């Protein structure tokens, strides 16, 4: 999906007051938060899901002081981006592929079935 979000009013305010601005929204409990949800829309007009973002408009001085790398590259700060969890890692080890592709509940059932067949 796609989302359009105008930052013009925030940009104008940051330029007028010469200060950085943290854009806020409402969290799921309708409380003011620095992270907020945007609804994505597909080109056909149907819902394309939601994305949770945080956004700041920085002055040049603040941007120079708060260095950040590209993606998770060094320096990984402002904000810190943790490594993804639950991603598939390609391996030629069949046991590791089995562990990644089949959930723990299904693995338990398969193990029980194989144990019963072996008896």
C-alpha positions as CSV (number, residue, x, y, z in Angstrom):
1,X,0.0,0.0,0.0
2,X,0.9,3.7,-0.1
3,X,0.4,6.5,2.3
4,X,0.6,10.3,1.8
5,X,1.4,12.4,4.8
6,X,1.9,16.2,4.5
7,X,4.7,17.6,6.7
8,X,4.3,21.2,5.4
9,X,2.8,22.6,8.6
10,X,5.6,21.0,10.7
11,X,8.2,22.2,8.2
12,X,6.9,25.7,8.3
13,X,6.8,25.7,12.1
14,X,10.4,24.4,12.3
15,X,11.6,27.0,9.9
16,X,9.7,29.8,11.6
17,X,11.0,29.0,15.1
18,X,14.4,27.6,14.0
19,X,14.0,24.5,16.2
20,X,13.7,20.8,15.7
21,X,10.2,19.3,15.9
22,X,9.1,15.8,16.9
23,X,5.8,15.0,15.1
24,X,3.3,13.3,17.4
25,X,0.1,11.4,16.9
26,X,-2.2,9.1,18.9
27,X,-1.2,5.7,20.1
28,X,-3.7,2.8,20.2
29,X,-5.0,4.1,23.5
30,X,-5.6,7.5,22.1
31,X,-2.8,9.0,24.1
32,X,-0.3,11.5,22.6
33,X,2.7,9.6,21.4
34,X,5.9,10.2,19.4
35,X,5.0,7.0,17.4
36,X,1.8,6.9,15.5
37,X,-0.1,4.8,12.9
38,X,-0.8,5.7,9.3
39,X,-3.3,3.9,7.2
40,X,-1.9,2.7,3.8
41,X,-4.2,2.5,0.8
42,X,-3.7,0.5,-2.4
43,X,-4.1,2.1,-5.8
44,X,-7.5,0.5,-6.1
45,X,-8.7,2.3,-3.0
46,X,-8.7,-0.8,-0.7
47,X,-6.9,-0.9,2.6
48,X,-3.2,-1.7,2.3
49,X,-2.5,-2.2,6.0
50,X,-1.1,0.2,8.6
51,X,2.4,1.4,9.3
52,X,3.7,2.8,12.7
53,X,6.2,5.6,12.4
54,X,8.0,8.2,14.3
55,X,9.2,11.4,12.6
56,X,11.3,14.4,13.5
57,X,12.2,17.5,11.6
58,X,15.7,18.6,12.6
59,X,17.6,21.8,12.2
60,X,20.9,21.5,10.4
61,X,22.8,21.9,13.7
62,X,20.8,19.1,15.5
63,X,21.2,16.8,12.5
64,X,24.9,17.3,12.5
65,X,25.1,16.5,16.2
66,X,22.8,13.4,16.0
67,X,24.6,11.4,13.3
68,X,22.8,8.3,12.0
69,X,23.9,5.7,9.6
70,X,22.0,4.4,6.6
71,X,19.5,1.8,7.7
72,X,21.2,-0.3,10.4
73,X,24.7,0.9,9.3
74,X,27.1,2.6,11.7
75,X,26.5,4.7,13.6
76,X,23.2,2.9,14.4
77,X,21.6,5.5,16.7
78,X,19.0,8.2,16.6
79,X,17.0,6.0,16.6
80,X,18.7,2.7,17.4
81,X,17.4,0.0,15.0
82,X,17.6,-3.5,16.5
83,X,18.3,-6.5,14.2
84,X,15.2,-8.1,12.8
85,X,13.9,-11.2,14.6
86,X,12.2,-14.2,13.1
87,X,13.7,-13.8,9.6
88,X,14.5,-16.9,7.5
89,X,18.2,-17.6,7.2
90,X,19.2,-19.8,4.3
91,X,21.2,-22.8,5.3
92,X,22.1,-26.2,3.8
93,X,21.7,-27.9,7.1
94,X,18.4,-29.8,6.8
95,X,17.8,-29.8,10.6
96,X,18.1,-26.0,10.7
97,X,15.8,-25.7,7.7
98,X,13.3,-28.0,9.5
99,X,13.5,-25.8,12.6
100,X,12.9,-22.6,10.7
101,X,10.1,-23.8,8.4
102,X,8.0,-25.8,10.9
103,X,6.7,-24.3,14.1
104,X,7.3,-25.7,17.5
105,X,3.8,-27.2,17.9
106,X,4.0,-29.0,14.5
107,X,7.6,-30.2,15.3
108,X,6.3,-31.7,18.6
109,X,3.5,-33.5,16.8
110,X,5.9,-34.8,14.1
111,X,8.3,-36.0,16.8
112,X,5.5,-37.8,18.7
113,X,4.2,-39.4,15.4
114,X,7.7,-40.6,14.5
115,X,8.2,-41.9,18.0
116,X,5.0,-43.9,17.8
117,X,5.9,-45.3,14.4
118,X,9.3,-46.3,15.6
119,X,7.8,-48.3,18.6
